Every structure is written in structure tokens, then in C-alpha cells.
Amino acid sequence: MISETLAQFSDWFMYLAAVIYTVAFIAFTWDMASNSRTARGDRSASVQQDAASESSAATERQLVGAGVGASSAKSKTKAAGRGGSSVASARVTATEQGTGARGMGYKRSAEKKIAGHVADSSMRWGSSPARKVARIAVAVTAVGTLVHAAGVIMRGLAAQRVPWGNMYEFCTTGALCVTAVYLIALIFRDLRFVGTLVTGLAVIMMCAATIGFPTPVGHLKPALQSYWLVIHVSIAVLASSIFTITFAMAVLQLMQTKRERRILEGEDPKMGFLRMVPSSQTLENFAFRLNTVGFVMWTFTLAAGAIWAEKAWGRYWGWDPKEVWTFIIWVVYAAYLHARATRSWTGPRSAWLSIAGYACIIFNFAVVNVFFQGLHSYSGL
């Protein structure tokens, strides 16, 4: 029995959640922008301090006798003989984007140079300065998640089934899982620096559901009336949520890598908001661990889908477009994990592989579900 009243309340809660996520997105963006201005001020003060120190040092050198100057010149000549000028050293340091080809971290000289320009690598709470706006943004995100959860639950109660039987329901449930996984991760690590991207993606997903895929509440098609729907789709949604967060971290990793190169080359790093973000190596290592968890879940999704296909259609694999793209996603993330684990592809290359995997997920959901005809055509549109 369909409850239209509960379905209407569910829609209202979905709209309200989208509005709250938008407020959280604005708050996270404001926090990063304000910290960017602070970083520029600190940078300007640092430059002025360095200039004052250089002026003082020049004055001292002028007061030193000619003998000391000659001794200094002799020392410089000796250093040049060893091939160790300061300029050459700076250039060498600028190329040190990791320990050899393994990419497990910057060399100590490079680490010291960028340490004051990035957040603490531990990402522990209390390791970064107090950020009231960011705390408000997290609180708003939590409120939005609660409202969103109420809307999803009402949708399920209205249809008397699990609320992920079509594109609208999958998208709204997926956005809920993204914010929920993010809030859970915040318990263990200070990931407020990725809040702008996470809430932004949540807003996009909610807009896509409510504007692009609006679907009246209804009963499931016969092929979906199975307990495997709960198992298969729930794990797929959780895996996609984790991949959403790692996608956001991969984007930040690419931006931070470019900024770190400018720092190592002695240039103005720009993008001051990235001062609140850990180093690119830290982002890469943390995203790798999350992608490993997501890959295990996606592997289970692929296996559960094959078992469900055998129950529903009498075969485990049939080269249906949805099955093929689910496998392609698995292959891309398997390639990412293999390349990263063997340390042959690190840094920006691993980030681009992670982004490519998430692009396949988006294509699988937004294109395959809508435009490809097959046994999995359950978009509800």
C-alpha cells in the first residue's frame, strides 16, 4: 500500500536537505576563503621579515673587515669546487618530489621547506588552529544529514520497501551515504578541508535527483523484488560514497602538488586556502587506504550482482551494459591499487587514475542507466 502523504513529506525533507547542504557548502567555502586571506597576510609578513633579516645581515657584512670578506670568498670558492652552490642546491631540492621513484614522501630538505605551507600530516583534531566557521559548517552538515535521513526513511515507509529502486532513490540515498561517511570520518580525522567538495557534490546529487530524476513513489519491478537488492545495492552505494570522498581528495592532491612545486622552486605558492590542507603525499596515502576499502566493497558488489543475476535470469554474466561498466569500474580501481601498491605510479598519476575511476562511476550512473537499454533499465524515468 503506497502512502502518498509520507511520500510528499519525504519530498519536502529532500528539498530542505538540499538547502541545508547548500548552506554548509557556503560555510565551508567561506572558511577556506577566509583562511586564504590569512595565509596571504602571513606570507606578506614572512616576506617582510625575511627582507629585514637580509638587510640586517648585509649591514653586519659591511662592518666586517676585508680579511673576513676574503676568508668568506675563499670558502665560497671551496664550496664551488665541490659543486655545491646554494642556487644549485635549491634547484636540486625543487626536483625532489619523493624518495626516488617510490613516492613515499618528500626528502627531509623538501619537507622542511613546505612544512610551514601545509596542514599537519597527522590530520588529528587540535593540530590545526581553531576555525569557528568550519565548525559551524560541520554542524550544519550534520543537521542536513539528519533531515536527509528522515526523508529517505519516509520514502521507504511510503513505498514499504528499501528506498533505492530507481535513479531518484539511488541518487538521494547515495548523497546521504556520502555525507554520513564524511561525518563518520570526521570523528577520527580532521577532514574539514575536503568539506567544500563533499557538500558541493552532495548538493549536485540532490539537485540531480529532485530536478533531473523525479520519480513518483511506487512498487518495485518483479526482478527487483529480492533480498539481493538490499545486499547488492547497499554495498554499491557505500562503495560509491567512499569513492566520492577519495575523488575530492584526488582533486586537492593535484592542486597541492602544483602548489608544493612552486614552494620548492622559491615562487609564490598562491592558492592560500591550501595551507589548511595536508601535503599531497598525505592526501595520496590517505586516499589510497580509503580506495582500498571501497575496492573491497565494489568487488563484493560485483560478486553479489552475479549471484543475483543467476537467481533472476539463470546466468551469472550476460554482458549487459550495466554489468560491463560495473566490471570496467572494478578494473580501473584494481589498476589504481596495483600501480600505487607497486609504487610504479605515484603522485599526480595515481590521482588521475582515481579520478578516472570516479568518472566511470558517474558515467555508469548518469549515462548507462538512462541511455543504454538492457536488463538493468530500472531508472524509473
The 8 nearest C-alpha neighbors of each residue, nearest first, counted from 0:
[[1, 2, 158, 159, 157, 218, 217, 3],
 [2, 0, 158, 157, 3, 217, 159, 216],
 [3, 1, 157, 4, 5, 6, 0, 158],
 [2, 4, 6, 5, 7, 1, 157, 216],
 [5, 3, 7, 6, 2, 8, 157, 9],
 [4, 6, 8, 157, 7, 2, 3, 153],
 [5, 7, 3, 9, 4, 8, 157, 154],
 [8, 6, 10, 4, 9, 5, 3, 11],
 [7, 9, 5, 11, 10, 6, 12, 4],
 [8, 10, 150, 6, 12, 7, 153, 11],
 [9, 11, 13, 7, 8, 12, 6, 14],
 [12, 10, 8, 14, 13, 9, 15, 7],
 [11, 13, 150, 15, 9, 14, 10, 16],
 [14, 12, 10, 16, 11, 15, 150, 147],
 [15, 13, 17, 11, 12, 16, 10, 18],
 [14, 16, 12, 18, 17, 13, 11, 19],
 [17, 15, 143, 19, 13, 147, 18, 14],
 [16, 18, 14, 20, 15, 19, 202, 205],
 [17, 19, 21, 15, 16, 20, 14, 22],
 [20, 18, 16, 22, 143, 21, 17, 15],
 [21, 19, 23, 17, 22, 18, 143, 198],
 [20, 22, 24, 18, 19, 23, 17, 25],
 [21, 23, 19, 25, 20, 24, 26, 18],
 [24, 22, 136, 20, 26, 21, 25, 139],
 [23, 25, 21, 27, 198, 195, 22, 26],
 [24, 26, 28, 22, 23, 27, 29, 21],
 [25, 27, 23, 29, 136, 28, 24, 30],
 [28, 26, 30, 195, 24, 29, 25, 136],
 [29, 27, 25, 31, 30, 26, 195, 24],
 [28, 30, 26, 32, 27, 31, 25, 33],
 [31, 29, 27, 33, 28, 32, 132, 133],
 [32, 30, 34, 28, 272, 29, 33, 35],
 [31, 33, 35, 29, 34, 30, 28, 272],
 [34, 32, 36, 30, 35, 31, 29, 37],
 [35, 33, 37, 31, 36, 32, 272, 38],
 [34, 36, 272, 271, 32, 38, 33, 37],
 [37, 35, 39, 33, 34, 38, 40, 32],
 [38, 36, 34, 40, 35, 39, 41, 33],
 [37, 39, 41, 35, 40, 36, 271, 42],
 [38, 40, 42, 36, 37, 41, 43, 271],
 [41, 39, 37, 43, 38, 42, 44, 36],
 [42, 40, 38, 44, 39, 43, 45, 37],
 [41, 43, 39, 45, 40, 44, 38, 46],
 [42, 44, 40, 46, 45, 41, 39, 47],
 [45, 43, 41, 47, 46, 42, 48, 40],
 [46, 44, 42, 48, 43, 47, 41, 49],
 [47, 45, 49, 43, 48, 44, 50, 42],
 [46, 48, 50, 44, 45, 49, 51, 43],
 [49, 47, 45, 51, 50, 46, 44, 52],
 [48, 50, 52, 46, 47, 51, 53, 45],
 [49, 51, 47, 53, 48, 52, 46, 54],
 [52, 50, 48, 54, 53, 49, 47, 55],
 [53, 51, 49, 55, 54, 50, 56, 48],
 [52, 54, 56, 50, 51, 55, 49, 57],
 [55, 53, 51, 57, 56, 52, 50, 58],
 [56, 54, 52, 58, 57, 53, 51, 59],
 [55, 57, 53, 59, 58, 54, 52, 60],
 [58, 56, 60, 54, 55, 59, 53, 61],
 [57, 59, 55, 61, 56, 60, 54, 62],
 [60, 58, 56, 62, 61, 57, 55, 63],
 [61, 59, 57, 63, 62, 58, 56, 68],
 [60, 62, 58, 59, 63, 57, 64, 56],
 [63, 61, 59, 60, 64, 58, 57, 65],
 [62, 64, 60, 61, 67, 59, 65, 68],
 [65, 63, 66, 67, 62, 68, 61, 60],
 [64, 66, 68, 67, 69, 63, 70, 61],
 [67, 65, 69, 68, 64, 70, 63, 71],
 [66, 68, 70, 69, 65, 64, 71, 63],
 [69, 67, 65, 71, 66, 70, 72, 64],
 [68, 70, 72, 66, 71, 67, 73, 65],
 [69, 71, 67, 73, 68, 72, 66, 74],
 [70, 72, 68, 74, 69, 73, 67, 75],
 [73, 71, 69, 75, 74, 70, 68, 76],
 [72, 74, 70, 76, 71, 75, 69, 77],
 [73, 75, 77, 71, 76, 72, 78, 70],
 [76, 74, 78, 72, 77, 73, 79, 71],
 [77, 75, 79, 73, 74, 78, 72, 80],
 [76, 78, 80, 74, 75, 79, 73, 81],
 [79, 77, 75, 81, 80, 76, 83, 74],
 [80, 78, 82, 76, 81, 77, 83, 84],
 [81, 79, 77, 78, 82, 76, 83, 75],
 [80, 82, 78, 79, 83, 77, 84, 76],
 [83, 81, 79, 80, 84, 78, 87, 77],
 [82, 84, 81, 79, 78, 85, 88, 87],
 [83, 85, 87, 86, 79, 88, 82, 78],
 [84, 86, 88, 87, 89, 83, 90, 79],
 [87, 85, 89, 88, 84, 90, 83, 91],
 [86, 88, 90, 84, 89, 85, 91, 83],
 [87, 89, 85, 91, 86, 90, 92, 84],
 [90, 88, 92, 86, 87, 91, 93, 85],
 [91, 89, 87, 93, 88, 92, 86, 94],
 [90, 92, 88, 93, 94, 89, 87, 95],
 [93, 91, 89, 95, 94, 90, 88, 109],
 [92, 94, 263, 90, 264, 91, 95, 89],
 [95, 93, 92, 91, 96, 90, 263, 260],
 [96, 94, 92, 97, 93, 106, 105, 91],
 [95, 97, 94, 105, 98, 102, 93, 104],
 [98, 96, 105, 102, 104, 95, 99, 103],
 [99, 97, 102, 106, 101, 104, 105, 103],
 [98, 100, 101, 97, 102, 95, 96, 103],
 [101, 99, 102, 98, 97, 343, 342, 345],
 [102, 100, 342, 103, 99, 98, 97, 343],
 [101, 103, 97, 104, 98, 100, 345, 99],
 [104, 102, 101, 97, 98, 280, 105, 284],
 [105, 103, 97, 102, 280, 98, 106, 96],
 [104, 106, 97, 110, 109, 96, 98, 107],
 [105, 107, 109, 108, 98, 110, 97, 104],
 [106, 108, 110, 109, 111, 105, 112, 104],
 [107, 109, 111, 110, 106, 112, 92, 105],
 [108, 110, 112, 106, 107, 111, 105, 92],
 [111, 109, 107, 112, 113, 108, 105, 114],
 [112, 110, 114, 108, 109, 113, 107, 115],
 [111, 113, 109, 110, 114, 108, 263, 115],
 [112, 114, 116, 110, 115, 111, 109, 262],
 [115, 113, 111, 116, 110, 112, 117, 118],
 [116, 114, 113, 117, 112, 111, 118, 274],
 [115, 117, 113, 274, 114, 118, 273, 112],
 [118, 116, 274, 277, 276, 114, 278, 115],
 [117, 119, 277, 275, 276, 274, 120, 127],
 [118, 120, 121, 122, 277, 126, 117, 127],
 [119, 121, 277, 122, 281, 118, 278, 123],
 [120, 122, 123, 119, 126, 188, 281, 277],
 [123, 121, 189, 120, 188, 119, 124, 126],
 [124, 122, 121, 188, 189, 126, 125, 187],
 [123, 125, 189, 126, 188, 122, 127, 187],
 [124, 126, 127, 123, 128, 129, 189, 122],
 [125, 127, 124, 123, 119, 128, 122, 121],
 [128, 126, 125, 129, 118, 119, 124, 275],
 [129, 127, 130, 126, 125, 275, 124, 131],
 [130, 128, 131, 127, 125, 134, 133, 132],
 [131, 129, 133, 132, 128, 134, 30, 127],
 [130, 132, 134, 133, 135, 129, 30, 136],
 [131, 133, 135, 134, 30, 130, 136, 26],
 [134, 132, 136, 130, 135, 131, 30, 27],
 [135, 133, 131, 137, 136, 132, 138, 130],
 [134, 136, 132, 138, 133, 137, 139, 131],
 [137, 135, 23, 133, 139, 26, 134, 138],
 [136, 138, 140, 134, 135, 139, 141, 133],
 [139, 137, 135, 141, 140, 136, 134, 142],
 [138, 140, 142, 136, 141, 137, 23, 135],
 [141, 139, 143, 137, 138, 142, 23, 144],
 [140, 142, 144, 138, 139, 143, 137, 145],
 [143, 141, 139, 145, 144, 140, 146, 138],
 [142, 144, 16, 140, 146, 19, 141, 145],
 [143, 145, 147, 141, 142, 146, 148, 140],
 [144, 146, 148, 142, 147, 143, 149, 141],
 [147, 145, 143, 149, 148, 144, 16, 12],
 [146, 148, 144, 150, 16, 145, 149, 13],
 [149, 147, 145, 151, 150, 146, 144, 152],
 [148, 150, 146, 152, 147, 151, 153, 145],
 [151, 149, 9, 12, 147, 153, 148, 152],
 [150, 152, 154, 148, 153, 149, 147, 155],
 [153, 151, 155, 149, 154, 150, 148, 156],
 [154, 152, 156, 150, 9, 155, 151, 5],
 [155, 153, 151, 157, 152, 156, 6, 9],
 [154, 156, 162, 152, 161, 158, 160, 153],
 [155, 157, 159, 153, 158, 154, 152, 160],
 [158, 156, 2, 154, 5, 155, 6, 1],
 [157, 159, 1, 155, 156, 160, 217, 216],
 [160, 158, 156, 155, 157, 161, 1, 0],
 [159, 161, 155, 158, 162, 156, 218, 157],
 [160, 162, 155, 163, 229, 159, 164, 158],
 [163, 161, 155, 168, 154, 164, 160, 151],
 [162, 164, 168, 169, 165, 161, 172, 232],
 [163, 165, 162, 168, 219, 169, 166, 377],
 [166, 164, 378, 379, 168, 167, 377, 163],
 [165, 167, 378, 169, 168, 170, 212, 379],
 [168, 166, 208, 212, 170, 169, 165, 213],
 [167, 169, 163, 171, 165, 170, 166, 162],
 [168, 170, 163, 166, 172, 167, 171, 173],
 [171, 169, 173, 167, 168, 172, 208, 166],
 [172, 170, 174, 168, 173, 169, 205, 167],
 [171, 173, 175, 169, 174, 170, 168, 176],
 [172, 174, 170, 176, 175, 171, 236, 169],
 [175, 173, 177, 201, 171, 176, 172, 204],
 [176, 174, 172, 173, 177, 178, 179, 171],
 [175, 177, 179, 173, 174, 178, 180, 240],
 [178, 176, 240, 174, 180, 175, 179, 181],
 [177, 179, 181, 175, 180, 176, 182, 144],
 [180, 178, 176, 182, 181, 177, 175, 183],
 [181, 179, 183, 177, 182, 178, 176, 184],
 [180, 182, 178, 184, 179, 183, 177, 185],
 [183, 181, 185, 179, 184, 180, 178, 186],
 [184, 182, 180, 185, 186, 181, 179, 187],
 [183, 185, 181, 186, 182, 187, 180, 188],
 [186, 184, 182, 188, 183, 187, 189, 190],
 [185, 187, 184, 183, 188, 182, 189, 124],
 [186, 188, 185, 184, 189, 123, 183, 124],
 [189, 187, 185, 123, 122, 190, 186, 184],
 [188, 190, 122, 124, 185, 123, 191, 187],
 [191, 189, 192, 188, 193, 185, 194, 122],
 [190, 192, 194, 193, 189, 133, 185, 137],
 [191, 193, 190, 194, 276, 275, 195, 31],
 [194, 192, 191, 195, 196, 190, 197, 247],
 [193, 195, 191, 197, 196, 192, 198, 27],
 [196, 194, 27, 24, 198, 193, 197, 28],
 [195, 197, 199, 194, 193, 198, 247, 200],
 [198, 196, 194, 200, 199, 195, 201, 193],
 [199, 197, 201, 24, 200, 195, 196, 194],
 [200, 198, 196, 202, 201, 197, 24, 195],
 [199, 201, 203, 197, 202, 198, 196, 204],
 [200, 202, 198, 204, 174, 199, 203, 205],
 [203, 201, 205, 199, 200, 204, 17, 20],
 [204, 202, 200, 206, 201, 205, 207, 199],
 [205, 203, 207, 201, 202, 206, 174, 170],
 [206, 204, 208, 202, 207, 203, 17, 171],
 [205, 207, 203, 209, 208, 204, 210, 202],
 [206, 208, 211, 204, 205, 210, 209, 203],
 [209, 207, 212, 167, 205, 206, 211, 210],
 [208, 210, 213, 206, 207, 212, 205, 211],
 [211, 209, 207, 206, 208, 212, 213, 205],
 [210, 212, 207, 208, 209, 213, 206, 167],
 [211, 213, 208, 167, 210, 209, 214, 166],
 [214, 212, 209, 167, 208, 210, 211, 215],
 [213, 215, 167, 212, 216, 379, 380, 165],
 [216, 214, 217, 213, 6, 379, 167, 3],
 [215, 217, 158, 214, 6, 218, 157, 154],
 [218, 216, 158, 215, 219, 1, 214, 157],
 [217, 219, 158, 220, 216, 1, 160, 159],
 [220, 218, 223, 224, 164, 221, 217, 222],
 [219, 221, 223, 222, 218, 224, 377, 164],
 [222, 220, 224, 223, 219, 225, 218, 311],
 [223, 221, 220, 224, 311, 225, 219, 312],
 [224, 222, 221, 220, 225, 219, 228, 164],
 [223, 225, 221, 222, 219, 220, 226, 228],
 [224, 226, 227, 223, 228, 222, 229, 221],
 [225, 227, 228, 229, 230, 224, 223, 231],
 [228, 226, 230, 225, 229, 231, 307, 303],
 [229, 227, 226, 231, 230, 232, 225, 223],
 [230, 228, 227, 226, 233, 232, 231, 161],
 [231, 229, 227, 228, 233, 232, 234, 226],
 [230, 232, 228, 300, 303, 227, 234, 233],
 [231, 233, 235, 234, 228, 229, 230, 236],
 [234, 232, 236, 235, 230, 229, 231, 237],
 [233, 235, 237, 236, 232, 231, 238, 300],
 [236, 234, 232, 238, 233, 237, 300, 239],
 [235, 237, 239, 233, 234, 238, 173, 232],
 [238, 236, 240, 234, 239, 235, 233, 176],
 [237, 239, 293, 235, 241, 240, 236, 296],
 [240, 238, 242, 236, 237, 241, 235, 243],
 [241, 239, 177, 243, 237, 238, 242, 176],
 [240, 242, 238, 244, 243, 239, 293, 245],
 [241, 243, 239, 245, 240, 244, 246, 238],
 [244, 242, 240, 246, 241, 245, 239, 247],
 [243, 245, 247, 241, 246, 242, 248, 197],
 [246, 244, 248, 242, 286, 247, 243, 249],
 [245, 247, 249, 243, 244, 248, 354, 242],
 [246, 248, 244, 250, 245, 249, 196, 243],
 [249, 247, 245, 251, 250, 246, 252, 282],
 [248, 250, 350, 252, 246, 251, 247, 245],
 [251, 249, 247, 253, 252, 248, 246, 254],
 [252, 250, 248, 254, 249, 253, 255, 247],
 [253, 251, 279, 249, 255, 250, 254, 256],
 [252, 254, 256, 250, 251, 255, 347, 249],
 [255, 253, 251, 257, 252, 256, 258, 250],
 [254, 256, 258, 252, 257, 253, 279, 251],
 [257, 255, 259, 253, 258, 254, 279, 252],
 [258, 256, 260, 254, 255, 259, 253, 261],
 [257, 259, 255, 268, 261, 256, 260, 254],
 [260, 258, 262, 256, 261, 257, 255, 263],
 [259, 261, 263, 257, 262, 258, 264, 256],
 [260, 262, 266, 264, 258, 268, 259, 263],
 [263, 261, 259, 265, 260, 264, 268, 266],
 [264, 262, 93, 260, 265, 261, 259, 92],
 [263, 265, 261, 93, 262, 266, 260, 90],
 [264, 266, 262, 263, 261, 267, 89, 268],
 [267, 265, 261, 264, 262, 268, 263, 260],
 [266, 268, 269, 261, 262, 265, 258, 42],
 [269, 267, 258, 261, 262, 266, 270, 259],
 [268, 270, 271, 267, 258, 39, 261, 272],
 [271, 269, 272, 273, 268, 35, 258, 274],
 [272, 270, 35, 273, 38, 269, 274, 39],
 [273, 271, 35, 31, 274, 270, 34, 275],
 [274, 272, 276, 275, 271, 270, 255, 117],
 [273, 275, 117, 272, 116, 276, 271, 118],
 [276, 274, 118, 273, 272, 117, 192, 277],
 [275, 277, 273, 118, 274, 192, 117, 278],
 [278, 276, 118, 117, 120, 119, 281, 282],
 [279, 277, 281, 280, 117, 282, 255, 276],
 [278, 280, 252, 282, 281, 256, 255, 283],
 [281, 279, 283, 278, 282, 104, 284, 103],
 [282, 280, 278, 284, 283, 279, 120, 277],
 [283, 281, 279, 285, 280, 284, 286, 252],
 [282, 284, 280, 286, 281, 285, 279, 287],
 [283, 285, 287, 281, 286, 282, 280, 288],
 [284, 286, 282, 288, 287, 283, 281, 289],
 [287, 285, 289, 283, 245, 288, 284, 290],
 [288, 286, 290, 284, 285, 289, 283, 291],
 [289, 287, 291, 285, 286, 290, 284, 292],
 [290, 288, 286, 292, 291, 287, 293, 285],
 [291, 289, 293, 287, 292, 288, 294, 286],
 [290, 292, 294, 288, 289, 293, 287, 295],
 [293, 291, 289, 295, 290, 294, 296, 288],
 [294, 292, 238, 290, 296, 291, 295, 241],
 [293, 295, 297, 291, 296, 292, 290, 298],
 [296, 294, 298, 292, 293, 297, 291, 299],
 [297, 295, 293, 299, 294, 298, 238, 234],
 [296, 298, 300, 294, 299, 295, 238, 293],
 [299, 297, 295, 301, 300, 296, 294, 302],
 [298, 300, 302, 296, 297, 301, 303, 295],
 [301, 299, 297, 303, 298, 231, 302, 235],
 [300, 302, 298, 304, 299, 303, 297, 305],
 [303, 301, 299, 305, 304, 300, 298, 306],
 [304, 302, 306, 300, 305, 301, 231, 299],
 [303, 305, 307, 301, 302, 306, 300, 308],
 [304, 306, 315, 308, 302, 303, 307, 316],
 [305, 307, 303, 309, 308, 304, 315, 302],
 [306, 308, 304, 310, 309, 305, 303, 311],
 [309, 307, 305, 311, 310, 306, 315, 312],
 [308, 310, 314, 313, 315, 306, 307, 312],
 [309, 311, 307, 308, 313, 312, 306, 314],
 [312, 310, 308, 309, 313, 307, 222, 314],
 [313, 311, 309, 308, 314, 310, 315, 307],
 [312, 314, 309, 310, 311, 308, 315, 307],
 [315, 313, 309, 316, 312, 308, 317, 310],
 [314, 316, 305, 309, 308, 306, 317, 313],
 [317, 315, 314, 318, 305, 308, 322, 309],
 [316, 318, 319, 315, 314, 322, 308, 323],
 [319, 317, 323, 322, 316, 320, 321, 324],
 [318, 320, 322, 317, 321, 373, 323, 374],
 [321, 319, 323, 322, 324, 318, 373, 371],
 [322, 320, 324, 323, 319, 325, 375, 367],
 [321, 323, 325, 319, 320, 324, 318, 326],
 [322, 324, 320, 326, 321, 325, 318, 319],
 [325, 323, 327, 326, 321, 322, 363, 328],
 [324, 326, 322, 328, 323, 327, 321, 329],
 [325, 327, 329, 323, 324, 328, 330, 322],
 [328, 326, 324, 330, 329, 325, 323, 331],
 [329, 327, 331, 325, 326, 330, 356, 359],
 [328, 330, 326, 327, 332, 331, 333, 325],
 [331, 329, 333, 327, 328, 332, 334, 326],
 [332, 330, 334, 328, 333, 356, 329, 327],
 [331, 333, 335, 334, 329, 330, 356, 336],
 [334, 332, 330, 336, 335, 331, 329, 337],
 [333, 335, 337, 331, 332, 336, 338, 330],
 [334, 336, 332, 338, 333, 337, 352, 339],
 [337, 335, 339, 333, 334, 338, 340, 332],
 [336, 338, 334, 340, 339, 335, 341, 333],
 [339, 337, 344, 335, 341, 343, 336, 340],
 [338, 340, 342, 336, 344, 337, 341, 345],
 [341, 339, 337, 342, 338, 336, 343, 335],
 [340, 342, 338, 343, 339, 337, 344, 336],
 [343, 341, 339, 101, 340, 344, 338, 345],
 [342, 344, 341, 338, 345, 339, 101, 100],
 [345, 343, 338, 339, 342, 349, 348, 346],
 [346, 344, 349, 348, 339, 102, 342, 343],
 [345, 347, 348, 349, 350, 102, 344, 283],
 [348, 346, 350, 349, 253, 351, 345, 252],
 [347, 349, 351, 350, 346, 345, 344, 352],
 [348, 350, 345, 352, 351, 347, 346, 344],
 [351, 349, 249, 347, 353, 348, 352, 354],
 [350, 352, 354, 348, 353, 349, 355, 347],
 [353, 351, 355, 349, 354, 350, 335, 356],
 [352, 354, 350, 356, 351, 355, 349, 246],
 [353, 355, 351, 357, 352, 356, 246, 358],
 [356, 354, 352, 358, 353, 357, 351, 359],
 [357, 355, 353, 359, 354, 358, 331, 328],
 [356, 358, 360, 354, 359, 355, 361, 353],
 [359, 357, 355, 361, 360, 356, 354, 362],
 [358, 360, 362, 356, 357, 361, 328, 363],
 [361, 359, 357, 363, 358, 362, 364, 356],
 [362, 360, 358, 364, 363, 359, 365, 357],
 [363, 361, 359, 366, 365, 364, 360, 358],
 [364, 362, 367, 360, 361, 366, 359, 365],
 [363, 365, 361, 362, 368, 366, 367, 360],
 [364, 366, 362, 361, 363, 368, 367, 369],
 [367, 365, 362, 369, 368, 370, 363, 364],
 [366, 368, 371, 363, 369, 370, 364, 365],
 [367, 369, 364, 366, 378, 365, 376, 370],
 [370, 368, 366, 367, 371, 365, 378, 376],
 [369, 371, 367, 366, 368, 372, 365, 376],
 [372, 370, 367, 369, 368, 373, 320, 366],
 [371, 373, 376, 370, 374, 320, 375, 368],
 [374, 372, 375, 376, 319, 371, 320, 321],
 [373, 375, 376, 319, 372, 377, 321, 320],
 [374, 376, 373, 377, 321, 368, 319, 372],
 [377, 375, 373, 374, 378, 372, 368, 369],
 [378, 376, 379, 375, 165, 164, 368, 166],
 [379, 377, 165, 166, 380, 376, 368, 369],
 [378, 380, 165, 377, 214, 166, 167, 376],
 [379, 378, 212, 214, 369, 213, 166, 377]]
